[in-house]
Every structure is written in C-alpha cells, then in structure tokens.
Amino acid sequence: MSKSSTKVPLTDKDRRKQISIRGLPVLENVASVKKTFNRHLHFTIVKDRNVATNRDYYLSTAYTVRDHLVGRWIRTQQHYYETDPKRVYYLSLEYYMGRSLSNMMINLGIESELDEALYELGLSIEELEEFEEDAGLGNGGLGRLAACFLDSMATLGLAGYGYGLRYEFGIFQQTIKDGFQCEEPDDWLRYGNPWEIPRPEYQIPVNLYGRVVDQNGKPKWVDTKVIMAMPYDTPVPGFNNNVVNTLRLWSAKAAQKFNFQFFNDGEYLNAVSDQSLAENVTRVLYPNDNYMQGKELRLKQEYFLVAATLSDIIRRYKHSKFGATAEIRDDFNTFPDKVAIQLNDTHPALTVAELMRLLVDIEGLPWDKAFDITKRACAYTNHTLMPEAVERWSVGLLQHVLPRHLQIIYEINLRHLQEVAARYPGDNNRLQALSIVEEDGDKRINMAYLAIVGSHAVNGVAQIHSDLLKTTLFKSFYELTPEKFQNKTNGITPRRWLVLSNPNLSDAIADKIEESWITNLSELKRLREFVDDEIFVREIQRVKQENKQRLAEWLLKTQNQKINPMSIYDMQVKRIHEYKRQLLNVLHIITLYNRIKLNPEGNYVPRTVMIGGKAAPGYHMAKKIIKLVNSVGKIINNDPVIGDRLKVVFLENYRVTMAEQIIPAADLSEQISLAGMEASGTSNMKFMLNGSLTICTLDGANVEMAEEVGNDNIFIFGMTVDEVEKRKREGYRASEFYEKIPELKQALDQIKHGYFSPENPELFHDVVNSLLCDQGDHYMLLADYESYIKCQDRVSELFKDPIAWTKKSILNIAASGKFSSDRTITEYARDIWGVEPVRHALPNPHEGRPGTKNEGEATHGSSAALQDLAKKNEQ
C-alpha cells in the first residue's frame, strides 16, 4: 500500500506518490531497495544511521539507483559489441544536465518502489533530492538541447555516445546583491558525483604547441606538450527500454604530475606547476558571451575535446566485432558506415582537421580518400544567425597552438577553392566569399566554413532559421552545395519536461489518453477531443492552480517574495542578452505600473512578471538590464497604491532545477526576440508542453508553434523578418517611436531620469542612450513596443475568462507533440546519420545473456579473445 493512500486529505506531495504513471510499489522490490540502500550506507558511505547526514542518505539513494542501471548499462554495451551497429557520436562543448536522480528513476520505472522504501526508512525523497548539485556544464539552450538529445537517443535505442568536457566548475552561481548580478564559482563536484565512473585505463594523450618538420617528405608534428585526457562515464538511460547509453566527459590531467628535481631544489610551487597548467584546460566552462576570438584557453578546450574523442572513436572502430578473421579493423573504407559524428555548433569544428590528421599522418591514407571519409562521417548543426557569434580563430594563435592543423586547414581550403574556381572561373568575389581563410584585417579561420566544407550535412534548428541560413550567413555555400542543407527543428524530452517536472498534469493526461505519449508525444493531439469536456477543463485548471500555489510558497521560502497566486504568472527565463529583449518586457512592466498609478481605481488583471537568467560576466549591458529589472521591481513591489496587482520578481540563479519548478506554474511564456534573431528556442516548447500560452514574435520555433496550435491560440506581435529587413534598409530611427508614443516616452524618461534609481539618477543613462542614439536600438524594441503592448492587453482580457483561457491551454498541450526531441532525433537518424530507431526494448538484465547465469557474469563462457575485446573497447 502506498503511504499516500493512508492520509486524508491528500497533500500534493502524497498525490505525487500514487500518480498512475509511476504505478504502485511492489512489496518485494521495496524490501530489496531498502536492503541495497542500507548496504550502500554501510559499505560505500561507511556510516551508520546514528552519524549519517541527509547528504549521506542522498548518496546512498543515488548508488541504489545506479545499481539498477549497471546491469542494463553493461548489457547495452555488450549488445552494441555483438551487433556492431552504426554508432552516433554527439560532440558538444556543453551539456546542461541538471539533476539526475529523478530522471534516472523515472526512466528506469523504479520511482514508486524507491519512494516507498525511503518512506519506510523515515526519509523523504523530495528532501534528499535537494542535496544533488545541478550538473551545470552549459550556458543555456545549446547545452540543454544536448542533454535532451542524449535522453532521446537512448529512448530510441540508438547506439549514441555523448562526448564533452568534465568542467571542474560549471556555469557560475548567480547571486543578486543590491540588484546587481554577482558571480560565484559553481563547485559542483565538491561532494563528489555518484553518477560518474572514472576510466583511467582509457586515458588519451593530447598534443599541443610544438612545430612541424619534414620527415622523409612527410610532415611530422614534433616537440609538443602533452596533456592526458581522462574519461569519466555517466549513464544515460532510455525510457523503459533497458537501454543505457554513455556520456563520456574528458578531464585534463598532467602527463607528469610532480617534478622531483624542482622539489629537491626547494622550488615547491614549481614542482606541481605543470599539473596545474595542464588541468586548467577543463577547470571552468566559458560563459557564452558570443565573443570567443583570441582566447587561447578556449581553443585548447575545443581541441582537447576533439582530439581525445576522435582517438576514442577510432579505437572503438578498430576493435569492434566485425568478423573472426582479423583482430582489429584497419580498413577505413567502412568508417562512415559505422561512425556518424555530429558537431553541435562550431565549437567542435576542429574535428574536420583532426580527423584528417589522424587519417593522413597516423593511418597513412591518401588525402582524397581521407577527406571523402571525413566528409561522409561528419555533420554540422548551426545554432546562430548572428555573424559576430560565429567562431573565428586568428591564424597566429592556431600557428602557435596547433601548427599541423593550420597546415591541414590551408590544404583543405586550397583544394576547396580549386573546385570553386573550376566551377565559377574568374569569379574572385565568390572565391573570397567561400574561403575558409578570411583575409581582411587579421587573418582568421572561419570555423563555421570549415565545418561546412568538411561535412556532408549542415542543418539549422528551426525552419525559419534554416531558410535564413541559406539567404544570409551561408548564402554562398548554399548556392555551391544546396544538397547539404537541411532543417531539424529542435525538441525537448517529455520525460524531464512533463513527467518529472509536472506529475499532476502528466497524471491528468494519462487518465484521458493513457501513457503512450511519453515516448510518442504526437499522441497528445488526442486531447483536442476533450477541450469541451467540462470535468477535464476543471481538472487542468486545478493542476495549474496547485502548481501556481506551490511556486508562490517556494518563492516566499527561497527569495522572500510574496506573490498573488490568482495573478497571471508571466515568465521570461533565458540567458540575459539584448537580442532576447528582456528590456522590452521591462518597458511593458513600467507601462502597466504607470496605468495603475494614473487610475488607481481602475479594474486591472493582476500580473506577476518573473524574469530569470544569467548574463555573461563581461557583458556590461546585460548586467545593467538585470539591475534595471531589480530596480523597477523594488519601486513597484513596495508601492502601496499597486498592492498585489503588479509584482516583479527576478529569479536568482536560474538553472535546470529551477526551470522544473517554475515552468509548470506559468500562465504566459515570453518569447519576444526580434524576428530573425533566435535560431529556435527551446524554453518556448517547455512552456507550451506544460500548458502556458505564448506571447511571441514570428521568430525561431515560434513560427512552427503557431502553425501547430493555430494563430487563435497564441499571441503574436511585432514585425516579421521581411519587415525588419525593410525597416533596416530604409534607415531605422528609434527616436521617431519615442516621440510619437506617449507611454513609451514616459517609461524611457523615467528610466533615464532616475525614477527607478533615486539613489543614483544617472545609473541607467547608458541603457536609454543605447536605444535612442544614432544607429541605436539594434534589436528594434521601440519599433515593436506598440504592437507588444496591445498584444499584452489581449492577454489580460482573455485571462478574465478562466474557462476560455484553460481551453486554449489544453489546445497548446495537444499541439506540442511536434516539439519532442524524439521526433528531432528520429529525423537526424534517418536523414543525416543513416540509422533507424529501434523501438523494441532490450531484455531485462535478470533474464541473462545466452550462455550466462547472471547479469554480473556477462562474459562467462565466451572466448578469451572476445572477453578481452569486449572489455577493452566497448567502454
């Protein structure tokens, strides 16, 4: 019997225990879980219940869950070894994983047993979860997308491997002091990480610096400095299919940790300096500030990832099972048939040069054959339309750090331009536009161009983004090789972003259409049948209100912010950047404030505006916007005339775990970037899946969301991409809008003249000047202001009718099926990687492989050679 069934009335926490998706606990499994938990507390943590802390209990819980993964993990790798499928390698410098405990339990289907076992031991799983650190190895959308993709690859049964860096410090912890953002290190590993398995036996040497010499007519890279790449493996379970894939993160270690000569001479610091310098490579995640040029450490990080990963890929390729005649596979003709390498943005673009180096210099392949193999194996995903965000490395820096790779890039470019010249004789402008080497000013290598030339497929991440790439950023390359260009609209995993984060909504949906939607999100369209079902509408209303109440309590507890649960919860959570236009949101807040002040007796729909996100530490304007949000909030929240009709909350230290808390409670999702700026966005999809309505421009994936749900069920405002371009061509002057729209002028004047910063009236001068100066307002906030305000008025009007609002909410949930990362990964698999998803589950671990008695005896009875190969190469 679930503990929740013994309590009346049910609390929300209790209701979570008996949610149908999680099922009822099986008593013998509960007993087994308790036994395993106590064993880990005793033998792994080495404590008893008298001295153990809650953190110890969390670690014992995590190890208990990991035990359930291990058999499946080993079995999955054995299965890949036996069947030798084409493997997919996803290379990303960022993985924004968040917490793992709940996600692991849900995908393994053991949550109710664990929950009940801990309850019987007098512990609360919700309280223990709070001791897990977020694995914040990413800045935002790019890293979170990579995490969702890994979940989908495992759920679809693909032989997928994530490769990244194990940063000692992840994305910084944001604290707000006197309204300003302050950054503190994210020491996420300080208490250890129960999910990772170190693999020192697979360390790989990575070379840097040095010079290139001619040896017997062939180039040889010599006199290099060596850093060791140490892998740490994290399991990635699929949903309910016994597949557990691997995320392998590399950590930099010194080749020689300690210099005894220095030590003996009394130079104690120098004795360990090599270790410190080497390990700096994976010390910290770079904040995303879109300006990476000239940062040597960043270049070393990118190459470190690429070099270690490709060595690992080739090792696994050579030693995979493929027949009984040879011990290793050294014929690279089949490499593209067995290996797909996906480059997540330009950060791993050095893959093209490094794979060429390995194939030509180490394996001895002729250039043309090596380049054909490289191109067929690699594919590149672009994530930005902003030219300044495309990575460019100076030739001088590359010559210093990677001299052989610079030679290879020059050779790739030469042969590429020879092909262009043959196709377009005498067209020097085209040659210049298509050159990987940019000659104007400081000579630079355009990494996006290198990735395009060295890949067989290039994709954007929303239809409008992919179309714009063809006409703007990569126009010349599209004209040269149109067949390379594709679209793969981003998606999110419904396991984390609905089942885990919004269990009550998951339960309400499952009551109506059962549970197949968890792995086939398009099934949600069946909810349209119930949009006029009064009981279902009331149930969705109840779930949303409970989520809002819970968030109100959480904000009061964690940020000492009191909000009105009956107000519109209006949310904008994402990186703070001018193009995302948090400043436009602030102008709307001030406009609402001024309206209430002008007519305090008026009838206003209460609204709580929540803004969250981190600004890159070196991004002055973004940090000033955070201060402005907090300053405006301070004035509004303490104005007795306003009361609880308008509140402004800045969500401090926004991260994956906070997103799971707040997104289920949102009424309105703000996706208000200037049209043509956002590649896709994924927070828009998370809000939609959880029943938020969206106010947005026709940018990124918003366009496809509108197509799926219909324009009547989404709030669209602002200029289109074509209208933005037209206004730019005609000469945009923001001051025209400032002069002709009184509410806008009032808001900007208040900011400029210190209404919201009385202690320092000039504090926000630069913010207003950036909008009103000549060539100012680069992201055209003022041009879209009037349309945005009118659209927000429509939002308030609809919110007065809760039933109509909830029906639109249901239609949004029903229309969100397209935005599953399962659909995205299926498209990548079929159109780019050349593999087919596997929908049937692997056998349960306890069923045993043929010829074995137990899962722990995985290779019992196999030949010694098979055991050796399986151990050595399938990790």
N, C-alpha and C positions, 0 to 999 in steps of 0.2 A: 504493500500500500504506500503510495506517495505521501510524504509528510503533509503536502498541501491539502490532501483530502480530509485531514483531521481538524482543520481550522475553519471556523465560520465566524464572520465572513472572510472570504479570501482576500489577502493582501495582494498587491501587484507582484511582489516577489514570489509569493506562493503560486500565483497563477502561472508564472513562468515555468514552475516545476512540472506542471501537468499538461503543457502545451502539446497538442497532438503530434506535431512534427517530431518531437523528441521521444514520444512514446512513454510507456510505463516501465519502471525499472524491473529487471528480472532478479529475483532474490539471490540466486546462486552467484550471479555476476556481481551483485553488491557485496557479497561476502568476499569474493575474490579480490575486488578492488580494495576493500578495507585491509585485506592481508598484504597486498602489494604496497599500499600506502605505508603501512606500519614497517614493512621490510625496508623501504627506502629511508624512512625516518631513522631507522636503527643502523642500517649498513651503509647508506650513501651519505646522509647528513651527519650520522654518528651522534645522535642526540636521543633523549627520551622525552616523554610528554611533560616531565617536570621542568625541563630547561628549554624546550623548543619554543621558538618565536613564531609568529604568524608567517614571517618570511620563510622560515624552515618548512612550515606546513605547505606554503605555496610551492616551494621547490619539490617537496615530496609528491605533491599533486602532479606537477609537471612531469616528473620522472615516471609516475604511474601512467600517465597518458602516453609518454614516449615509449614505454614498454609495449603498449598496444600498437604502436607504429612500427616497431623494429622488425617484427616478422614480416609484415607487409612490405616494408622498405627493402629488406634483403630479397624477398620473393620477387618484387618488381624488377630489381636489377638482374636477378637470375633469369627472369623471363626475357628481358631485353638481350641478355647474353645468348640465350638459347635461340631466340627468333631473329636476332640481328636486324631489327627494323631500321629505317632511316631515322637518324636522331636529329632533333631540333635543338640548336644552341642559341639561347637568347642572351645577348651581350648588352648589359646596361650598367652605367656607372652609378645608377640609383635604384634602390629597392626600398620603398616606403612600406614596410611590412606591418607596422603597428604591433599589437599584442598577438600572441599565437595560441594561448591556452584554449579559449572558447572556440576559435576557428577549428583547431585540431579535433576537439571533442565533437563538434557538430559534423565535421566531415567523416569522422570515424563512427558516429552514431552511438557514442557512449555517454552522452551528457547526463541523461537521467540517472544511470547507474552511479556515476561519479557524484552527482548531486546528492543522491540518497545516502551513499556511503559516507560522505563528509558530514551530512546532517546527523547520521547516527553516531559519528565521532564528535559531535558537538561543534562542528565548524560550518562556516558559510562560504560557499563558492564565490559569491559576489565580493565578499570581503577579501578573500585570498587573491582574486584576480587583480585587485588594486596594487598588489606588490610586483606585478610584472611591468618591466620597463617597456615603453614603446621602442621597437627597433626602427629608429628614425633615420634610415640610411638613404634619405631622399629629401628633396626640397618641396615637392608638391605633386602635381598631376603626373609628371613623367615617371616618377618612382612608384607612385601608387598604381599606375597603369601596369607597370612591370609586375607588381605583386599580384594584381588581378589576373594577368595573363598566365602566371605560373599556376594559379589555382585552376584556371580553365584547362590548361594543357593536361594537368593531372586528371581532372574530371572527365576529359575527353579521351583518356587513355593514350595520349601521345607520348612518345619517348622524348620528353622535353627536359632540358637542363638549363637552369638559370646560372649565369656567371656574373659576378660583380666583385666589389671590394668590401672587406670587413673593416670599415672605419672604426677606429677606437672611439672617436667622438662623432656622433651623428649631427643632424640639423640642430642648431643651438636651441637651448631652452630660452623662451622669451619671457621676460618679466617686464611689467609696466611700473615705472617709478615716476611719480609726478606727471603721469600722462605720456612719458617718453618710453620707447622700446629700449630695453637693455638686454644684452645677450650674455648668457651664461653657458658654459660648456655642457654638453649632453653626455655625461659619463655613463652611458647605458650598460656598460659591461662591468661596472664596479662590483656588482654582486654575482658575477658570472652569468652565463647564458645556458640554461638547461637543455635547450633545443639543439645546440650545435655539437658536432662531433669533429674534433681536430684530426687531421690526417697527415701527420708529419712524414709518413713514408712516401707521400706523393709531392714533396716539396720540389719546386722547379726553379732553376737559376734564371734570372732575368738580367740581361746585359744593358748597360747604359754608357754613354760617352765613348771614349776611345777614338780610333781612326780607322780608315780603310786603306789597306795596302794591296798591291797587285802580287798574287802568288800563282805562278805558272799560268799567267794570262787570265786569272780569275780574281775577282775582288774578294778580300778576306777582311772581316771586321776584327780588329785586334786591340789590345791594351784597354779593354773595357773594365768598368766597375761592375761587380756582380752583387745583386740583391736576391735573396731567396724569397720565393712566393710560397707561403704555407697555406694549404687549403683547409677551410672549415666547412663542413657539410651540414645543411639544415634540411629536414624532411619537409616535403610539400605534398600532403595527402589530397587525393581526389575525393569527390563526394560519394561515399557509399559504394565504392567500386574496387576497394583493396589495392588501388594503385597509389604508390608513394614515390614521387619524383624527387629530384635533388636540386637544391640551390647551393652552389659552391661559391663561397666568398674567399678571396685571397687576402692574406695578411702579409705585410712586408717584414722580413727578418734579415738581420745582418748575416752575411756569409761567414764572417769571423766575429764572434760576439765580444771577444776580450783580447786585448793586446798585452801580453805579459811583459814585453820589453818596456813599454810605457810605464806599466805598473811598477816594475822593478826599479825604474829610474825615478820613481816618485811622482810621475805625472798621472795622478789617479783619474782625473776627468778625461784626459785623452785616451786612457785605457778602454773606455766604453764609448768614445765619441762615434766610432764607426757604426756601432749598433744604433745609437740614437739617430744619426743621419739617415741610415737605411730605413729605419722604422717610421720616420716622418712621412714616407710615401703614403701609408694608409692611416696616418694619425687622425686626419679630420676631413669631413665632407666639405667640399667647397660650396658656399651659399650661391644660389643662382642669381647672378647679377647681370647676365647677358653680355658681360664684357670679360672674356677669358684670355684675351690676347696677352702674350708676354709673360704668362705665369708658368714658370719652369716646373714648379711642383705639380701643377695641373697636368702638364704634358707628360710628366713622369708617371702620374697616376693612370692616365689613359693608356700609355704604352705598357705599363706593368700589368694591367688587366688583360690587354690584348695578347701580350707575349705569353703569359702564364696559361691563358685559356687555350690558345692555339696549340701550344705544346701538349696540353692535356687532351685536346680533341684528336690530334694526330696519334698520340699514344693509344687512345681508346680505339681509333680506327684500325691501327695496325694489329692490335691484339684481339679484336672481336672475333667471335666464332664465325667462320665462313666456309669451312671445309676441312678435311682431315689431312690434306697433303702438305701444307706448309705451316710453320709455327707462327709466322707473322705475315700480315698482308702488306706488301710493299709496292703493290701496283696501284698508283694513284688515279688510274683511269676511272675507277668506280667511286672515287671520293665524293663527287657531287651527288651520286645516287644514294650515298649513305650518310651524308652530312649536309644540313641546312644551317646557315649562320645568319641570324637576324641582328642587324645593327640598330639599337634603339637610339636614334638621333646620331649626330656626328661624333659624339664622344668616343665610340669605339671604331671610328673610321680608319685608324691606323691598321686595322685588321687586313685591309687590302694590301698594304705594303709589307706587313709582317708575314702574311701567308705566302706572298711572292718570295720573300727572303728565304723562308723555310723550304719552299718547293725548289727554288733555283739554287741557292747556296748550299743548303744542307742535303736535300734529297737528289740534287743533280738533274732536275728536269729541264728541258729546253724552255726558253722564255715563253714562246707562243702557247705551248701545251700548259705550262704553269698558269698563264693568265686566263686561258679558257677554263681551267679547273676553278680558279679563284672566282671568276665571274659567275659561274654556274652555281657555286656554293653560297655566295654572299647575296644578301638583300638588305636594303636600307629604308628605314622609316624616318621621314622628316616630321618634325614637331613644331616648326615655326615658320611664319611668313615674314618675320622681321629680319631684313638683311644684316642688321648690326648684331643679331643673335647667332648668326652662322659662324662657326669657329674658323678662324684663320690663324695659322702659326707662321711666325716670321722664319724666313729661310736661315737666318743667322742662328736662331735658337735650335732649329732642327739640326743644323750642321754640328752644333755643339753637343746636343744630347743624343741624336740618332743619325750619325753621318751616313751609315749604309742605307737607311730608309729614305733619306733625302735623294740619294742617287737613284734608288728604285722609283721614287715618285717622279723624278725628272724623266726617267726612261719610259714610264707609263704615259706621261704627258706627251713626250715626243712622238711615240707611236700613235697615240690617240689623235694628235694634231695632224699627223701624216694622213691618217684616214679621213679627217675632216677636209684637209686640203685637196685630197683626191676627189672628194665628193663635191666640194664647192671651190673650184680653182679660182685663185685671185681674190677671194673674199676675206681680206685681212681683218675686217671688223668681226666677222664670225669667228675667225681663229682666236681673236683676243677674248671674245665673249665666252668661248668654250674652253679656254685654257685653265688647267688646274692651278697653274702658277700665275698669280696676279702681279703684274709688273709695275703698276702705278705706285709711286712712293716707295715705301719699304716693301721689298719683295716678300710676298706671302704665299703660303699654300692654302687654298680654299678646300677645307676638309669635306664639305658637302659635295663639291665637284669630284673629289677623289672617290667618295663613296658611290656616286652615280656611275662614274666610268668603270669602277671595279665591281659593280653589282648587276645581276640580271633583272632585278625588280626594284622599283622605287615607289613608295606609297605615301600619301598623305593620310590624315586620321579623321577626316570628315569630308563629305562630298564637296562642299564649297571650298574647303582648304585644298583638296586635291586639284580641283578645277583652277583655283587661283595660282597654284604652283606652276601649272602649265602655261599660264599667261603672264606671270610676273617673275618670281625668283628663279625658276628653272626653264624659262621660255625657250632659250636656245637649245638646251638639252632635250626638251620635249620635241622640238622640231627635228632634231637629229635622230632620236630613238624613241618615237612615240609608244612603241610596243612595251617599253619598260615601265611605263607609268600606270599606277593603279590607285584605287581608293580602298581603304579599310577603316570604316568608321569605328572609333573607339567603343569600348563597352566596359561594364563593371561586373564583378562577380555577385550574383544574388545571394550566395551563401553568406558572405560577410555583410552585405549592404541591405539585406532584408531579414533572412532567417536569424542571423546573430544579433543585428542591431535593433530589430523591431519585431520581437517574438509575438507580441499580441496581434499585430497586423498579419504576420505570417499565419497565425492560427485562424484568424477570421477568413483569410483567403482559402486556407486548406479546408475549412468547414464547407465552403461552397464548391471548390473545384479540385479537391484532394491535393496531392503533393507533387505531381509530375512537373509542375512549373519550376521546381527547384533546379532541375537540370535541363528544362526546356521552357525558357521564360516566355516564349510566344504563346504558351497556354493561357497566360494572363488575359488574353483578349476575350476569353470566355466570361470574364467578369462583366463585360458590357451587358450581358443578359440580365444582370441583377441591379442595373443602375436605377431602376424604378421599384426595386424591392425595398419597401419602407423599413423592414426589420434590418436588412443588410446595411442600408444607408445609416440607420441609427447606430449600428454596431461599429461602422467605420468612424462615425463621429465620436463615439465613446472612446475608441482606441486612441484617436488623435488627442482628445481632451486629456486622457490619462497621461499620454506622453508629454503634453504641454505642462501639466501639473508637476510631473516628475522633474522636468527640466527647470521649472521655477524653483522647486525645492533645492535642486542641485546648485543652481546659480546663487541662491541665498547662502548655501553652506560653503561653497568654494570661493565665491567672489564677493559675498556680502551684498549682492544686488537683488533688490526686491522688485519683481515684475508682476504684471497683471495677466494671469493665465487665460483671461477671456479676450485679451487683445490679439490682433494679428501678429503672429511671430514672423517677422520679415527678416530674412537672413541673407548675408553675403559673406561667404567664407572661402578664401582662396589667398594665394600669395598677394601681398600688397604691391601693386605695380600701377603706374599711371594708365597703362592701356586697359587695365581691368576696371578702371573708372570708379573706384570707391569714392572719389571726390564728388561724382555726380550724385551718388547716394546721399552724401553729406548735404549737398545743396537741397535735395528733397526734404531731408530732416529739418533743415533750417526753415524751409518754406512752410512746412506743417506747423512748426513752432510759431512762426510769425502769424499764421492764420488764427491759431488759438489765442494768441496774445491780443490780436486785433479784435476778436469777438469771443471772449471767454464763455459766453452763454450759448454759443453755437452747439449743434449736435455733431460730434466728431466720433468716428470709428476709432477706438483705442488701438494703438500700434506700439509694438516693441521692436525696435530695429537692432539687430545683432550683427556686428561686423567682426570678423576674425581673420587672422593671417599674419604671416611674418614678413618683414621687409629685409632684404639683403643688408648686412651691416654697413656696407659702403654706399647705399642708395639713399642719399640725403632727402630727396623729395618724398620717397615712400615713407621714410621715418617721420617726416613732418606731417604727412597725412594721418598717420597713427596718432600723433599728438593732437591734431585737429579734431579727430573723432572723439578723443577723450575729453578735450576742452569743451566741445559742443555738448557732449553728454553731461559734463559736470554742471554746466549752466542750466540745461533743460531738466535734468533729473532732480535738481534742487529748487526748481521754481514752483511755488505753491499754487500758482494760477494753472499750471499744466497738470499737476496731480499725476494720476496714472494713465492719463490719456495718451501720453507720448513718453517713451523711455528709450534711452540709447545705451547699449551695452557693448563694450569692446571685449571680445572673448580672448582672454590672455592665454598665450602658448597653445594656439590651435594646432591640433595634431590628429592622427588617425583615431585614437581612442575618444577624443572629444567629438569628432565627427560622428562616431557611432552613437554618442549621447544626444547630440542636438538635431541631427537631420530628421529622425523620426518625429520630432515635435514641430517642425517648420510648417507654416501655412504658405509662405511665399518665398520663392527662390529667386535671387537677383543674379541675372546673367547679362550684364549690361555693358560689355566691352564694345568698343567701336567696331562696326561691321567690317570684316576683313582682317581683324587683328588676332582673334583667338583661333588657334588651329582646330580645336574640337571642344575641349572642356569635358570633364567627367563628373564634377560635382553636380552639374545640371541633371545628369542621369540619376544620380543617387537621390536627389530631392524628388524627382519625378516618380521614381520607383516607390518612394515612401509616401506618396500622395500629396506632395506640395504642388501648388500651381506656380507657374514660372512667369516672371516678367523679364523680357529679353529683347535684344536686337536680333536681327537675322544674321547671326554670326556663328561659326563653328557648327557643332552638332545641334544647336538650337533650331536650325533650319529643318533638319530631319525630324526633330521632336515635334515641330509644328505640323509637318506632313503626316506624322503618325497619329497625332491626337486631334488635329483639326484646329484651324485658327480661332474657332469659337471657345476653345478650352485652354488657351494660352494667351498671355498678354504681350503683344508685340508692339514695339515702338521704335522710333528712330529711323535714320537713313539706311538705305541698302548700300551694298558695296559700290554699285554703279553711281548712286547719288553722292557717296563720299568722294569717289574719284572725280566726279563732275565738279563738285564744290572746290576740290583742291586745284583743279585745272583753272577754274575761274578766279582763283585767288581768295582764300578763306580769311575773313576778318572777324574774329571773335567779338570785337568791341561793338559791332553792329547789333548783336543779340543783347549785349549788356545794356546798350542804350534803349532798346525798344521793348524789353520785357521787365516791367517794374519789380516783380517778385524776385527775379534773378538779380537785378541790380542791388536790391535791398540786401539780399543774402551775401553777395560778394562784398558789398560795402561793410557789412557787419564783421565779416572775417578780417577784412583789411584794416579796419579802424580799431580792432581790439575788443569788440563786444564780447567775444568768447575767450579773450585772453587779457582781461583787465590788468593783470599783474605785469604784462609785457605787451603793450598795444601793437608793437611792430613785429610780433612773433611770426605772423602769417603773411607778411607783405610779399615774400617770395612766392608763396602759393598762388596768391591772386595775380601777381605780376606774370607768373608763368602762363596764365590764361589770357591776360589782356594785352601783353606786349606784342609788338610786331612779330609776325610769324609764330605767335604763341598758340596755346590751346591745341597742341599737336594732335590730341585724340578727340577733339571736337565735342567736348562736353556741352559747350554753350549752344551749339547748333542742335543738339538732341534734347536740351533741357525741357523745352516747352512740351514736346511730344511725350517725354518721360513723365512729367507732372500730370498731364491729362490721363495717361495710362494708369498712373497710381491712383488717380481719383476713381477710375473704373474699378480698380481692385477694392477700394474701400466700399464702393457702392455694392458690389457683389457680396462682400463679406457680411453685409447686413442681412442677407438671406442664407442662413446656415445650410438649409437643405440643398439649394441650388449650388452653393459652394462645394458641398460634400459630393454631389453628383459629378461635378467637374473633376474633383479629386479622384473619384473612382475611375473615371474615363482616362485620367492621366496614368494611373497604375496599370489599367488594362492596355494602354498603348505603349508601355515601356519595354515590351518584350524584345524589340529590336536591339535594345541597348545592353544586352548581356554580352560579357566578354566571351562566353561560349560561342556565340554567333561570330564574333570578330575572329577568334582563333580558328574556328572552322573554315572561315574564308582564307585566312593566312595559309592554313594547312593545304587546302585544295588548290589555291591559285598561285601560291609563291613557293611553299616548301615541298609540294608534291607528295603529301602523305594524306591518309584518310583517318579521321577519328575512329576510335574503337569504342563502341557503345556497351559491349558486354564487360562484366566485372571479371577481375582475376579471381582465382579460387581463394577461399579463406585460408589464412596461414595454417590453422589446425588441421586442414584437410591433407596437408603433406604433399610434397612433390612425389612423383613416381619414383620408387626406389628409396624413399626416406621414411623414417618413422615419425619424426617430429620436426617442427619448423626450425628448431635450433641445430638440426643435423642436415643443413641444407645441401651440402655437397657429399654426404655419406654415400659411398657406393659408386661415385663417379671415378673416372680415371684420374691418376695423379696429375697428368698434364692439364686436364680440364679444371681440376681444383686450382691449380697454380694460376692458370689464365684467368679464371673467374675472379679469384682473389685480387690478382694484380691489376686487372684492367676494367672491371665493371664498377669500380667505386666512383 
